[in-house]
Amino acid sequence: RADVRTVRAAFAASVGRRARWRARVFPPSAMAQTRSALRGAGTRAADLADRLNDLPNRMRRRTRAADLADRLNDLPNRMRRR
């Protein structure tokens, strides 16, 4: 027990109060998980921004495809009218 107290006292003497509180509130293991999660969130946000930037093009493609499908579906009716 005495050796643990000695080591703790040495750490306490070498580090300021703010650093000790930061170590208690934000332990390195928790910060590693947080950094990893934030890194993943950044990637997901970038992917979302890419998809939103491409949205007008995709909507135009869908509209053109729908117009073409309507024309093709209406083709038998046009043939009958002639």
C-alpha angles and dihedrals in degrees: 000000000000093000091053090052090049093052092046091049090050091051091046091051094048097048130055126241093254093054091049092052091047089052091052096046098037109029115190093246092056092045091053090055091046092050090049092050092047091049089053091046090054091053092048091049091051091049090050091049090051091051092048091049090053094045097095091052092048092049091051091050091050092048092050091047091049091049091050091048090051091051092049092048090049093049096091089053091052091050091053093050092059 
